[in-house]
């Protein structure tokens, strides 16, 4: 099957180019990736998705069974970057003010003094987020969307870069509060770590058997470098045809008979931003439909609600997203060269899902 990379080599689309900023991005991202993979064995696609979300200015939800390294992944990513990190252990008695902060009366100054909460960090690790009450979970809404916290009528900006990495356990549901749709929609992507292969688990025993590799993990990138990389990702070009393809993928979830709730316009924006970050990580200055196809399941599935009939038939949201990808026409290349060589009026027939490198 002919891919976009094949057509690029034939002159149908612009060949992969890498500016100085692009080389800096790939070099820095490679250092962070290698650092995290020193801790997380055998999961390169999960590590790459976490990096993609970071550079796309999103938030990551890690959902899996106990003991597969959810919190370890979040900690490894945080420690690989020289930035402020705070960890919040979500429990039923956690209060919203524990997260956002509180104003305390200062007797000496005769005024209220704001004491910042745990959310005031560049990378915030929320462990077992679904164990806190909905009232406490809602304390994250403003910070995740607007990157600020409002207390007593005063707004306080959060540092940059800012990323929330939350974990939750989908099997032990006693004493938990499922995340509401508004909260889930603010996470750019959801990822499951999964069990390692036999070889990866054997390597894990060698590395983790004596001591935790997190103890020796040193930062390989500074926060200001990540900010520059985010600015580089913002400049990645997305043609009109690719933008239209993203809208069509998301719009298809809103009319699918197996879904009672489709993806929001925010999901379209997150999908496009993630595609730009993925393209930048591959050294491209433009996004392709392949980026959207690879990222659609982790970006869209956690926002969708299957119908009761679909659940009885064993259909998951991921299954529906993959079906939509297979049945949505892919934009093809026009004759003119350059980024906008993707012609919105010409389309390839639907094709099976293809994953670019690492996803």
SEPA-224695 format. One line per field, with one value per residue (C-alpha): x, y, z; residue in three letters. Coordinates in nm, 4 decimals, always signed. Example, Ala and Ser with C-alpha at 12.3 -4.5 7.8 and 13.67 -1.06 7.14 Angstrom:
<atoms>
c1 [+1.2300  +1.3670]
c2 [-0.4500  -0.1060]
c3 [+0.7800  +0.7140]
aa [ALA  SER]
</atoms>
This chain:
<atoms>
c1 [+0.0000  +0.1278  +0.1735  +0.2322  +0.5996  +0.6151  +0.4470  +0.6863  +0.9821  +0.8089  +0.7488  +0.3756  +0.4084  +0.6937  +0.9840  +1.0637  +1.2546  +1.4056  +1.5015  +1.7374  +1.4449  +1.3211  +1.6587  +1.6633  +1.3165  +1.3977  +1.7279  +1.5707  +1.2712  +1.5047  +1.6922  +1.3692  +1.2370  +1.5549  +1.5510  +1.1917  +1.2530  +1.5346  +1.2567  +0.9612  +1.0693  +0.9251  +0.6643  +0.8091  +0.4670  +0.3340  +0.6382  +0.6071  +0.2407  +0.3247  +0.5856  +0.3373  +0.0826  +0.3466  +0.4557  +0.0937  +0.0186  -0.2266  -0.2938  -0.2600  -0.4873  -0.3181  -0.5772  -0.4808  -0.4789  -0.2594  +0.1132  +0.1878  +0.3790  +0.1220  +0.2670  +0.6201  +0.5633  +0.4363  +0.7275  +0.9866  +0.8559  +0.8534  +1.2050  +1.3480  +1.2696  +1.4251  +1.1003  +0.8748  +0.6831  +0.4047  +0.2296  -0.1284  -0.2618  -0.6358  -0.8397  -1.2051  -1.1139  -0.9051  -1.0434  -1.0486  -0.8358  -0.5671  -0.5294  -0.5866  -0.4715  -0.6368  -0.6332  -0.5265  -0.5637  -0.2253  -0.2557  +0.0716  -0.0051  -0.3751  -0.4727  -0.5399  -0.2368  -0.2715  -0.1060  -0.0680  -0.1868  -0.0314  -0.1577  +0.1073  +0.3739  +0.4792  +0.4062  +0.1330  +0.0925  -0.2584  -0.2500  -0.5790  -0.7788  -1.1110  -1.0820  -1.1563  -1.5085  -1.6583  -1.6287  -1.2537  -1.2149  -1.3838  -1.1048  -0.8915  -1.1319  -1.0194  -0.6503  -0.6525  -0.8418  -0.7405  -0.4059  -0.5005  -0.6622  -0.9200  -0.9448  -1.1596  -1.1997  -0.8264  -0.6802  -0.3326  -0.1544  +0.0069  +0.3676  +0.4648  +0.4911  +0.1963  +0.0779  -0.1458  -0.0669  -0.3445  -0.3777  -0.6801  -0.7571  -1.0521  -1.1033  -1.1284  -1.4403  -1.5402  -1.5077  -1.4356  -1.6104  -1.6054  -1.4686  -1.7505  -1.7525  -1.6432  -1.3331  -1.2452  -1.2854  -1.0043  -0.7530  -0.5960  -0.5323  -0.5853  -0.3294  -0.3106  +0.0358  -0.0503  +0.1460  +0.5077  +0.6356  +0.8315  +1.1626  +1.0718  +0.9650  +1.2954  +1.4843  +1.2684  +1.3806  +1.7442  +1.6976  +1.4451  +1.5534  +1.8086  +1.6774  +1.4370  +1.5906  +1.3998  +1.6562  +1.9334  +1.7254  +1.8661  +1.6992  +1.7970  +1.6030  +1.5184  +1.1726  +1.2675  +1.3755  +1.0325  +0.8698  +1.0771  +0.9826  +0.6152  +0.6566  +0.8152  +0.5216  +0.2802  +0.4459  +0.3883  +0.1798  -0.1594  -0.3199  -0.6883  -0.7450  -0.5917  -0.7940  -1.1103  -1.0177  -0.9838  -1.3271  -1.4840  -1.3366  -1.4713  -1.8075  -1.8583  -1.8587  -2.1595  -2.3856  -2.2573  -2.5407  -2.3218  -2.2510  -2.4843  -2.2258  -1.9778  -1.6597  -1.6688  -1.5100  -1.2415  -1.1585  -1.1032  -0.8643  -0.6786  -0.6514  -0.5036  -0.2563  -0.1459  -0.0979  +0.1266  +0.3360  +0.3613  +0.4744  +0.7388  +0.8687  +0.9173  +1.1113  +0.8363  +0.7195  +0.3715  +0.1046  -0.0377  -0.3605  -0.1475  -0.0816  -0.4542  -0.5252  -0.2646  -0.3724  -0.7503  -0.8022  -0.6102  -0.7378  -1.1054  -1.2047  -1.2133  -1.4626  -1.7162  -2.0079  -2.1212  -2.4880  -2.6178  -2.6645  -2.3055  -2.1790  -2.3874  -2.2320  -1.8836  -1.8178  -1.5796  -1.5242  -1.1861  -1.3596  -1.5935  -1.3078  -1.1164  -1.4305  -1.4761  -1.1146  -1.1674  -1.4849  -1.3753  -1.2204  -0.8567  -0.7457  -0.4961  -0.2247  -0.2767  -0.0372  +0.1093  +0.4020  +0.4274  +0.2367  -0.1010  -0.0445  -0.3039  -0.6160  -0.9369  -1.1410  -0.9547  -0.9760  -0.8431  -1.0893  -1.1039  -0.8056  -0.7017  -0.5480  -0.1765  +0.0465  +0.3391  +0.6687  +0.6345  +0.2550]
c2 [+0.0000  +0.3444  +0.5699  +0.9409  +0.8746  +0.6840  +0.9693  +1.2147  +1.0281  +1.0440  +1.4189  +1.3977  +1.5682  +1.7710  +1.5601  +1.5553  +1.8675  +1.9669  +2.3200  +2.4125  +2.4365  +2.1000  +1.9384  +2.0842  +1.9440  +1.5922  +1.5895  +1.7078  +1.4777  +1.1852  +1.2563  +1.2707  +0.9567  +0.7618  +0.8785  +0.7655  +0.4330  +0.3642  +0.3320  +0.2052  -0.1134  -0.2220  +0.0522  +0.2949  +0.3787  +0.4813  +0.6992  +0.8631  +0.9423  +1.1032  +1.3208  +1.4082  +1.5273  +1.7323  +1.9134  +1.9611  +2.1453  +1.8790  +1.6607  +1.2835  +1.0275  +0.6930  +0.4236  +0.0643  -0.2163  -0.1950  -0.2542  -0.1874  +0.1376  +0.4156  +0.6341  +0.5295  +0.6603  +0.9935  +1.0280  +0.9316  +1.1943  +1.4579  +1.3795  +1.3787  +1.7502  +2.0099  +2.1718  +2.1976  +1.8779  +1.8142  +1.4869  +1.4774  +1.1574  +1.1779  +1.0424  +1.0802  +1.3392  +1.5583  +1.9125  +2.1479  +2.3967  +2.1305  +2.1460  +2.5101  +2.6839  +2.9006  +3.2585  +3.2876  +3.5936  +3.7468  +3.9170  +4.1024  +4.2387  +4.2866  +4.1257  +3.7884  +3.6028  +3.3448  +3.0080  +2.8223  +2.4621  +2.1606  +2.2619  +2.5361  +2.3262  +2.2657  +1.8937  +1.7791  +1.4073  +1.3176  +0.9629  +0.7682  +1.0744  +0.8888  +0.8305  +1.1967  +1.3384  +1.5150  +1.8462  +1.7965  +1.6697  +1.9868  +2.1942  +2.0904  +2.2149  +2.5772  +2.5000  +2.2353  +2.4472  +2.8062  +2.7413  +2.9628  +2.9368  +3.1809  +3.2198  +3.4849  +3.6776  +3.6844  +3.4864  +3.3363  +3.2128  +2.8709  +2.8204  +2.7116  +2.4398  +2.3020  +1.9418  +1.7245  +1.3532  +1.1647  +0.7941  +0.5846  +0.2180  +0.0897  -0.2390  -0.1450  +0.0716  +0.0514  +0.3929  +0.5704  +0.8459  +0.8102  +1.1151  +1.3247  +1.3881  +1.7508  +1.6323  +1.3551  +1.5952  +1.8112  +1.5288  +1.5360  +1.1624  +0.8454  +0.5680  +0.2203  +0.0970  -0.2715  -0.5734  -0.5992  -0.8730  -1.1598  -1.0105  -0.6642  -0.8092  -0.9964  -0.6721  -0.5022  -0.7580  -0.6824  -0.3041  -0.2767  -0.5794  -0.3966  -0.0404  +0.1852  +0.3480  +0.6646  +0.7266  +0.7734  +0.9557  +1.2990  +1.5771  +1.5740  +1.8852  +2.2173  +2.3678  +2.6603  +2.4088  +2.2468  +2.5895  +2.6518  +2.3092  +2.3855  +2.7080  +2.5057  +2.2624  +2.5538  +2.6429  +2.2996  +2.3459  +2.1780  +2.2000  +2.2684  +1.9097  +1.7664  +2.0041  +1.8995  +1.5337  +1.5924  +1.7568  +1.4701  +1.2093  +1.3854  +1.4694  +1.1015  +1.0166  +1.2432  +1.0495  +0.6951  +0.4607  +0.2855  +0.6091  +0.8101  +1.0851  +1.1900  +1.3958  +1.7698  +2.0516  +2.0563  +1.7006  +1.8235  +2.0879  +1.8356  +1.5930  +1.8606  +1.9787  +1.6233  +1.5608  +1.8672  +1.7461  +1.3978  +1.5433  +1.7538  +1.4492  +1.2767  +1.5744  +1.7033  +2.0626  +1.9566  +1.7172  +1.4291  +1.2268  +0.9398  +1.1429  +1.1881  +0.8197  +0.7035  +0.9511  +0.9305  +0.6288  +0.7668  +1.1230  +1.0492  +0.7188  +0.8325  +1.1094  +0.8764  +0.6974  +0.3754  +0.2851  +0.0031  -0.2161  -0.1615  -0.2503  -0.5687  -0.6616  -0.6083  -0.2947  -0.0442  +0.3212  +0.2276  -0.0168  +0.2576  +0.5041  +0.2475  +0.1755  +0.5466  +0.5732  +0.2855  +0.4371  +0.8009  +0.8984  +1.0076  +1.3225  +1.2486  +1.4629  +1.7201  +1.7919  +2.1088  +2.0820  +2.2319  +2.1923  +2.2588  +1.9889  +1.7932  +1.8519  +1.8588  +1.7784  +1.4565  +1.1672  +0.8186  +0.5420  +0.4427  +0.2333  +0.0289  +0.2097  +0.2663  +0.3698  +0.6026  +0.5341  +0.4616  +0.4832]
c3 [+0.0000  -0.0927  +0.2076  +0.2407  +0.3072  -0.0221  -0.2093  -0.0461  -0.1977  -0.5367  -0.5120  -0.4402  -0.1025  +0.0415  +0.1605  +0.5281  +0.6207  +0.9487  +1.0436  +1.3245  +1.5656  +1.4425  +1.5053  +1.8566  +1.9171  +1.8036  +1.9928  +2.3186  +2.2796  +2.2165  +2.5397  +2.7389  +2.5705  +2.6430  +3.0037  +3.0593  +2.8847  +3.1292  +3.3859  +3.1792  +3.0044  +2.6709  +2.6236  +2.3642  +2.2176  +2.5596  +2.6283  +2.2872  +2.3438  +2.6780  +2.5033  +2.2309  +2.4872  +2.6694  +2.3531  +2.2448  +2.5717  +2.6827  +2.9845  +3.0066  +3.1730  +3.2452  +3.3062  +3.3781  +3.6318  +3.9440  +3.9283  +3.5614  +3.6175  +3.5835  +3.8571  +3.7614  +3.4082  +3.5384  +3.7811  +3.5187  +3.2761  +3.5501  +3.6739  +3.3218  +3.2970  +3.5273  +3.6380  +3.9407  +4.0189  +4.2690  +4.3444  +4.4721  +4.6240  +4.5627  +4.8546  +4.9604  +5.2255  +4.9910  +4.9726  +4.6713  +4.8656  +4.9039  +4.5260  +4.4394  +4.7568  +5.0193  +5.1458  +5.5108  +5.7315  +5.8123  +6.1517  +6.1155  +5.7715  +5.8392  +5.5104  +5.3526  +5.2160  +4.9432  +5.0059  +4.6710  +4.6544  +4.4894  +4.1441  +4.1286  +3.9572  +3.6002  +3.6089  +3.8457  +3.9125  +4.0251  +4.1614  +4.1609  +4.0631  +4.0742  +4.4510  +4.5253  +4.5409  +4.2368  +4.4235  +4.4576  +4.1016  +3.9770  +4.1338  +3.8353  +3.5673  +3.5496  +3.5833  +3.3088  +3.0576  +3.1351  +3.3083  +3.5966  +3.9404  +4.0751  +4.4527  +4.6231  +4.2986  +4.2208  +3.9300  +3.9554  +3.6429  +3.6453  +3.5338  +3.1836  +3.0724  +3.2643  +3.2438  +3.4575  +3.4477  +3.6251  +3.6948  +3.7748  +3.8322  +3.6256  +3.8132  +4.1822  +4.1727  +4.5400  +4.7017  +4.3738  +4.1813  +3.8017  +3.6263  +3.4777  +3.1042  +3.1525  +3.3375  +3.0915  +2.8011  +2.9387  +2.9101  +2.5658  +2.5602  +2.7578  +2.7539  +2.9014  +2.9920  +2.9650  +3.0767  +2.9545  +2.7308  +2.8851  +2.7694  +2.9007  +3.2344  +3.2620  +3.1935  +3.4546  +3.7138  +3.6317  +3.6486  +3.9317  +4.1349  +4.3498  +4.3627  +4.1823  +3.8726  +3.9617  +4.2351  +3.9783  +3.7178  +3.6367  +3.4338  +3.0667  +2.9625  +3.1244  +3.1475  +2.9212  +2.6542  +2.6675  +2.6293  +2.3147  +2.1790  +2.2377  +2.0401  +1.7583  +1.7574  +1.7202  +1.3884  +1.2322  +0.9190  +0.8795  +0.5361  +0.4874  +0.3715  +0.6888  +0.9052  +0.7225  +0.7719  +1.1481  +1.1596  +0.9644  +1.1987  +1.5061  +1.3483  +1.2639  +1.6361  +1.6915  +1.4529  +1.5034  +1.6092  +1.8695  +2.0584  +2.2803  +2.3264  +2.0586  +2.0785  +2.1401  +1.9375  +2.2066  +2.0986  +1.7410  +1.8686  +2.0849  +1.7935  +1.5694  +1.8331  +1.9033  +1.5298  +1.5060  +1.7995  +1.6487  +1.3169  +1.4918  +1.6790  +1.3429  +1.2100  +0.9831  +0.9536  +0.8406  +0.9699  +0.7685  +0.7850  +0.9162  +1.2313  +1.2859  +1.2279  +1.4773  +1.7460  +1.7067  +1.9408  +2.2420  +2.1873  +2.1176  +2.2812  +2.6459  +2.5574  +2.3963  +2.5631  +2.3899  +2.3912  +2.6107  +2.3030  +2.1945  +2.5409  +2.5443  +2.2107  +2.3501  +2.1453  +2.3010  +2.2193  +2.0686  +1.8325  +1.7148  +1.6557  +1.4467  +1.2455  +1.1797  +1.0616  +0.8190  +0.6745  +0.6450  +0.3135  +0.3411  +0.1541  -0.1197  -0.2779  -0.5458  -0.8322  -0.6942  -0.4559  -0.1095  +0.2115  +0.0559  -0.2037  -0.0075  -0.2124  -0.0111  -0.3224  -0.3926  -0.1534  -0.1261  -0.0449  +0.3212  +0.4246  +0.7286  +1.0222  +0.9838  +1.2712  +1.2043  +1.3737  +1.7422  +1.7676]
aa [UNK  UNK  UNK  UNK  UNK  UNK  UNK  UNK  UNK  UNK  UNK  UNK  UNK  UNK  UNK  UNK  UNK  UNK  UNK  UNK  UNK  UNK  UNK  UNK  UNK  UNK  UNK  UNK  UNK  UNK  UNK  UNK  UNK  UNK  UNK  UNK  UNK  UNK  UNK  UNK  UNK  UNK  UNK  UNK  UNK  UNK  UNK  UNK  UNK  UNK  UNK  UNK  UNK  UNK  UNK  UNK  UNK  UNK  UNK  UNK  UNK  UNK  UNK  UNK  UNK  UNK  UNK  UNK  UNK  UNK  UNK  UNK  UNK  UNK  UNK  UNK  UNK  UNK  UNK  UNK  UNK  UNK  UNK  UNK  UNK  UNK  UNK  UNK  UNK  UNK  UNK  UNK  UNK  UNK  UNK  UNK  UNK  UNK  UNK  UNK  UNK  UNK  UNK  UNK  UNK  UNK  UNK  UNK  UNK  UNK  UNK  UNK  UNK  UNK  UNK  UNK  UNK  UNK  UNK  UNK  UNK  UNK  UNK  UNK  UNK  UNK  UNK  UNK  UNK  UNK  UNK  UNK  UNK  UNK  UNK  UNK  UNK  UNK  UNK  UNK  UNK  UNK  UNK  UNK  UNK  UNK  UNK  UNK  UNK  UNK  UNK  UNK  UNK  UNK  UNK  UNK  UNK  UNK  UNK  UNK  UNK  UNK  UNK  UNK  UNK  UNK  UNK  UNK  UNK  UNK  UNK  UNK  UNK  UNK  UNK  UNK  UNK  UNK  UNK  UNK  UNK  UNK  UNK  UNK  UNK  UNK  UNK  UNK  UNK  UNK  UNK  UNK  UNK  UNK  UNK  UNK  UNK  UNK  UNK  UNK  UNK  UNK  UNK  UNK  UNK  UNK  UNK  UNK  UNK  UNK  UNK  UNK  UNK  UNK  UNK  UNK  UNK  UNK  UNK  UNK  UNK  UNK  UNK  UNK  UNK  UNK  UNK  UNK  UNK  UNK  UNK  UNK  UNK  UNK  UNK  UNK  UNK  UNK  UNK  UNK  UNK  UNK  UNK  UNK  UNK  UNK  UNK  UNK  UNK  UNK  UNK  UNK  UNK  UNK  UNK  UNK  UNK  UNK  UNK  UNK  UNK  UNK  UNK  UNK  UNK  UNK  UNK  UNK  UNK  UNK  UNK  UNK  UNK  UNK  UNK  UNK  UNK  UNK  UNK  UNK  UNK  UNK  UNK  UNK  UNK  UNK  UNK  UNK  UNK  UNK  UNK  UNK  UNK  UNK  UNK  UNK  UNK  UNK  UNK  UNK  UNK  UNK  UNK  UNK  UNK  UNK  UNK  UNK  UNK  UNK  UNK  UNK  UNK  UNK  UNK  UNK  UNK  UNK  UNK  UNK  UNK  UNK  UNK  UNK  UNK  UNK  UNK  UNK  UNK  UNK  UNK  UNK  UNK  UNK  UNK  UNK  UNK  UNK  UNK  UNK  UNK  UNK  UNK  UNK  UNK  UNK  UNK  UNK  UNK  UNK  UNK  UNK  UNK  UNK  UNK  UNK  UNK  UNK  UNK]
</atoms>
